[in-house]
Amino acid sequence: MKFLIQRVTRAQVDIDGETVGHIDGKGFLVLIGVGEGDTKEIADRLVKKMLALRIFADENGKTNLSIKDVGGSLLLVSQFTLYADCRKGNRPTFNNAGNPTLANELYEYIIAECRKEIPVVETGRFGADMQVSLVNDGPFTIILD
């Protein structure tokens, strides 16, 4: 499982011109890739780590605050292309990505677990062709896997 976490001040997901997910203010846009063999236990570990990351500035400008500390929001987007393998040739393969049934189940599980901890959790739509826009704050981007 891979989480690509971007600290943002704004992010949104559009599908066919319609906004389906949107956050404003401090938050994370999280691109989520599910691989073969991933489990709820792995998801739990990554969610716990993500929510505890201290990457927001405190009153002294030090990155000491978590998303919970700042009352931040989440925008969670499924992205199997995080499992692209580009080692051979010029066309990526996605053999290590989880099958769509497993990936959707774990994506929905991650959403539910985050909603237990964070008041505002927005999402993309699994399997859809999405346009994602964001204002990366910093920029600050972290990969958890």
Disulfide bonds with the S-S distance in Angstrom:
none
